[in-house]
Amino acid sequence: MPRIKAFQALRPMTELAAKVASVPYDVVNRDEAAALAEGNPLSFLHVVRPDIDFPPEKNPYDPDIYEKAAANFQKLIQDGALKRDPADCVFAYRQIMNGHSQVGIVACCHIDDYENNLILKHEKTRKSKEDDRTRHVLALNANAGPVFLTYRGEDDIDFKVAEVVKQTPLYDFVAADGVQHTVWRIENAQPFTDALSAIPVFYIADGHHRAASAWRAGKELRKRLPNGGTGDEECNWFLSVLFPSRQLRILAYNRILKDLNGLTVPVLLEKLDALGDLKQTDNPVPDAPGSFCFLIDHRWWKLTIPPDPLFVKDPIRSLDVSILERLVLHPIFGIEDVRTDSRIDFVGGIRGTAELEKLCIGGDWAVAISMYPTTLDQLMSVSDAGEIMPPKSTWFEPKLRSGLMVHTLE
C-alpha cells in the first residue's frame, strides 16, 4: 500500500492566498506567465517561473534562473507572505469550475512508492523537463507544486471529506480564470492518512514531470544524509493532492496538422470515408468514442470508425488517440512520430474548438481534429497494465494552484 503523511506546510497568510497562488509552471509560456504576474510581486509565478524576472531572451535553464527561484522563495518567507504551520496536518482542497466540483486531500506521498509502482504512471517523461524541475526542487529545497493523483473512490473517505467541507475554510477565492479554490486545514490528520494508506494504488493524473523530479531530488538528498538516512526524512516525501477518480473529468486533447501530405481535399475525404462513416456536420465536438471531427477546407466533418474486434479489449490500441494514429495520422498524413514531427501540434480541450478554427481558418494550419476525451477508467486500465499512453492523451481541468501549500524537504 502507498504511504501517506501529514506535513508542516509553508503557506500564505489567509488574506494573501489569492495573490500568492499561481497556475502551474507548465501551463503557460514565459510571456503568459509574465503577464499574469505583472504588478504582483507576491505571485508564486516568480518562484515556479523565475525566468519572468529576466529579459525574454534569457536561457531559462541558466544556473542563475534557479538561484532567482530560491531567492524569490526566500523573500516570500522573509516578508511574511509565507508562514510555517505550527504542526503537521493535511488539507481538503476543493475546486469549482463551470459548476463542476472536485475535492482532494493535500498530503505527502513517499518517493519509494513512486519508484516501486504503487503510484502508477501513464506517460513518458522528457529528460530535459525532468532535469529542469529536479534542479528547481533542489534549489528551493521544497516541492513548489503538488502532483495531481487519483484513486478509485472510497465512500468512507468521501464521507470524511464531506464533514470537513461543512466547516469554515482557511482559503476561499475565485481566480482570474473563474475557478473557485477553497481549502480547509485538517488538524486531526490521522483518520485521513490511515484511510488513504489503505488504498492499494494511486495513479498520476497530471504532473508526471513533477513526480519524477521529486523522486530524483529526494534520492539525491538522501545521499547527503548519514548512511542514507532512515527513509522517513522529509526529502523522502513529495507534495500531492489525491482526488477520487469519480469526481474528475478529462477534457479532449485536440490535434492540428500543418498540411494535407500532398493530397487534394477530395482525395483526403475519400480516404477518411473508407475508414468508416464520414458526414459533414455543424457540431465540431465528437459525441461518442470512436468518432472524430475534422476541420478540412473550412468545413467540419464527423468520422465514425467502428471498433476493431481485435483491439477492443486492448487498453492502448482501443484508445481513440491510438486509433487516430494507427489509421489516420500515419497512413494518410504521413506522421511517423507524433512526439517529434513538426507537422503536428496539440491543443488542450480547455481552449475549445474555436481555437482550432482560429488556427486553421485564420492561421497557418491546414487540418484540425477534435477528439472525444479519454476516460478515467481508460487511464487507470492503461496504468494497471503497466503501459504508457500515446502522447497528449489527457487534459485535466481545473489545474491545481501552486503556492497554496508548500512542502519543504528538511
N, C-alpha and C positions, 0 to 999 in steps of 0.2 A: 504494500500500500504506500502511496506517496505521502510524505510528511508535510505537515502544515504547522507554521509557527506564528505566534503574535510577535510584534516588534515595536520598538520605541521610535515612533515616527518623528521625522522632522517635517513640519508642515506650516502653512501660512497662518497668521493671525486671522480670525474669522472674518473681520471686516476687509481683509486684503485678498481673500481667496479668489475672487473673480479677476483681480488684476494680475495675480501671480500665475494662476492656472493657464496652460497653453495647450495648443494642439500638439500631437506627437511630432518628433523631428522629421519623420519621413513622409508626411502627407502634404508638405509644402516645399517649394523650392526656395532658394536663397532670397529672391526678391519678394515672394509672397510672405515669407517669414518676417522680413524687414518691415513690410507694410503693416503686418499685424502687430508688431511690437513698437511701431513708431510712437513716440511720445509716452511710452510706458516703460520706465527703467525697471519696474518690478516683474515684467513678463518673464516667465520661465524660458521663453524662447532665447533669451540671452545666455541661458545655460545649455539648452539642448541644441541650439543652432547658433553658437557663438560667432560663426562666420558673418552674421549680420552686423557685427561691430567692426568689420574690416571693409575696405573697398571691395566692390564686386569682383574685381579680377584676382583677389586673393585666393591662393590654393587652399581649399577647405580642409586639407589633410596636413598642412604645415604644423610643426610642433607647437607654435605659439597659439594656434587655434584651441588646442586642448588646455594650454595654460590659461587662456582667456576664459574658457568654460569654468575652470576651477576658481579663477579669481571672481567671476561673476557670481558663482555659487556662494563663495565665502562672503561676498559683500551682502547678499541677501540675509545671511545668518548674522553678520556683524551689525547690520542696520535694524535687526529685529523683525524683518519681514517673515523669516522662517524661524520657528522656535521648536525646541525638542519637547515631545510629550513627556510627562513625568514618569510614565510606566508603560510596559508592553501592553498592547491592545490590538484588536482588529477593527475593521470599519465595514459598514454597509455602504455601498456606492450605487446610487440609482441614476439612470439617465432616461430622459423622456424626449423623444424626437418624433414630431408629427403624430402624436398620440400613442406611439409605441413606447412601452416602458420595460426596462430590464434592470435587475438589481443583482449585484455581485458582492462577494466578500473580498476585501483587500487584506492580504496576509502574505507570508513569505513561504516559498517552496524551496526544496533542497536541490543543489546542483547535482548531487549524485543520482537523484531520482530522474533528472533530465538525462543524465548520461546512461542510466540503466533502463530507459524507455518505460518508466512509469509515468512520464509526461511525454505523450506521443506527438510526433511531427507529421505534417503532410506536405511540406515544401522543402526544396533545397535552398540553402543559403549561399550568398556570394561572399567569397573570402574578403574582397575589398570592403564590403559593408560590415562584415564581422570585425575586421581589423579596426575600422573606424570606431565602432561602438565599444569595442574592448578597450581601446586607448581612452575613450571618453569615460568609461566606468572607472578605470584605474586613475585617471586624472582627478576625478571627483571623489574617489573612494566611496562611491554611492551608486545606487540604481536610481537614475533620474526619472525614468518612465516605467510603468508596470507592463508585464507581459499579460496579454489577454488570453485566459484559459477558460475552458468549458468542461463540463462533465454531464453525464446522464443524471437528470434531476432526481432528487430525493425529497419526498413530501415532508419529512421531518426537518430538513434544512430550510425548506420553503416556509414552514410554519414558524421556525425561529426567526427568520428574516422578517416575516410579516409582523411579528410582535415588535421588532426593533423599529421598523419604519413608522410605527404609530407615535413614536417619541419625538421630541424636539430635535431637529437636525443640527449638526455642527456647521455645515455649509449648505446654502441653497441659493443658487444663482442661475440665470439664463445667459449663456454665452452669446457672442455676436452672431453665431450661426443659427441661433434659435433653439439650441439643445439645452434642456434644463439639467443641471448637475446638482445632486443632493447627497450629502454624506452624513452618516451617523457614526459616532465613536462608540465602540462596544468595549467597555472596560472588562466585563466578565467574558473573556475570550474563550475559555476552556471548552464550553459546550459546542462552539463553532469549530474550533480546531480539532476536537475529537470527532465530530460528525464528518468533517471534510476528510480527515485522515482515514476514515473507514471506506472512502470511495476507492474502488480498485485502480482506476487510472484516470488521468487528466489528459486533455487534448489542447494543443496550442491552436487557438482560433486565429489570433493575429499577434505578430511580434516574434517571428522566428529568429530574426537577427538579434533582437534584444535578449532572447533566451540564450542563444548560442554565445553571445558576448558576455552575459552574466556568468555562464558556466566557465568560459575561458578565463575571465578575470578572477573568478573565485579560485580556480586551480592555480593561477599564478600567485595569488596572495597566500594560498596555503603553503607554497614553497618557502615563504619568508617566515613561517611560524616554526618554533622549535619542534623538531620531529614531525613536521607536517600538521601539527595541531591535533585536536580531538575529533574534528568533524562537526562540532557544534558552534564554532565561532561564526560571527555574523557574515564573514566572507563566504561561507558555505551556503548562504541563503539568498534568494533573489525575490524582488517585489513582483507580486502577481495580483490580478483580480480574477476571481473564479465565479463564473456565471453558469446556472443550469441551462443546458442546451435548448430546452423547450421555450425559453424566453428570448432566444436570439434569432436574428434573421440575417441572411446573407443576401446582398444585392448582386445583380449581374455584374460581370466584368466584360465589357464590350470590346470589340476589335475594330480597327480601321486598317485599310490596305492602301498602299501607295499607287498601285496601277492594276490593270487587268491582265497582266502577264502576257501581253501581246494579243489578247483575244478581243474580238468585237463584242459589243453588248449582246446582239442576238445569239452568238455562239456561247457566250458565258451563260445566258439564261437557259439555253438548250442543255448545257452540261449540268446545271443545277437541277433542272426539271427531271433529268434522268435519274437523279438520286431519290426522288420521292414525289411529293405533290407541291408544285410551285404555283402560287397565285399572287396577283397584285393585291395590296392591302392598304387601308388607311390607318391601320393600327401598327405602329412600329415596335410594339412590345410583344414578344412571344408569350403565348398563353399556356404552354404546357411543355414538359420535357420533350426533346426530340424535334422542337420547332425553332427556327432561326429566322430573323427578319433581316433582309439585305437591302441597303440603300444603294441602288445602282442607277446611274444616269438620272439622278434627282427623283427617283420613284422608289417606293418601298415594296418589297416582295417578301412573302412569307413562304418558307420552305419547311415542309414537314417530312422528316425522314423516318420511315418505320424502323422499329427496333430490330437489331440483328440477333436472332436466337442464339448465335454462337457466343455473344458477348453480354447478354442481358444480365447475367449474374456476376460478371467481372467488375470489381469495384472501380477499376481505372477505365477500361475500354467502354463501359456503359455511360460514362460521363459525357455530357453534351460537348464540353471543351475537347474531349478526346475524339468524339465523332466528327466534330468540325475539322480537327487537324488531320484525321485519317482520311476523310472522304472529300474534303473541300480544299483546305489550305495547301496541303502537299500536292495532290494530283492535279488540281485545277489552277491554283495560283502560284505553284512552284515554290512555296515557302518550305525550305528544307529544315530550318531550326528556328522556332518561334522565339527562342532566347536571344539569338544573335542577328537575325535577318532584319535589316533596317527598313524593309518594305512593309513591316507590320508594326503596329503600336497598339496600346491598350488604354481604355478609358473606363475609369471606375463608374459603376452604375449610379452613384450619387449625383453625377453630372447630367444624367438623363439623356434621352435620345435627341434633345435639342442640341446638345453639344456635338453629337455625331453629325447632325445636319449642318451645323456651323463648320465643322472640319471638312466635310465633303462638298457641300454646296458653295460655301463661301471661302473654302480653304484649299489646301494642296493635296488632299487625299481623295482617292477615287471611289472606294467602296467602304461602307460601314456595315458591321454585323452586330445586331442587337441580340443578346443571349438571354436564355432562361436561366435563373440563378441556380447554382449548385445548392443542394440542401445540407442541413446539419447532419442528417443520417448518412448521406454520401460521404461527407468529410470524415465522420467517425469510422465508417466502414473502411475507407482507404487507410486511415491511421491504424486501425485494428489489424489490417492485413500487412502492415509494415511497408506500405507502398508510398510513393510520392506522387502528388497530383501534378498535372501539367502546369506550366507557369500561368499565373494570373487566372486562377480558377475561382477565387473567392474575394469578395469585397465586403468587409464588415462595417456597418454604421449603426449607431454613432461611435465615434472614436473616443478612446479614453483620454482624459486630460493628464498632462504631465505637470508635476509640481504640487499637486494637492497633498500627496503623501510621498515622502522620500525615505528610502531605506538606506542608511549608511552602513558601511562594511566593517566598522570597528566599534 
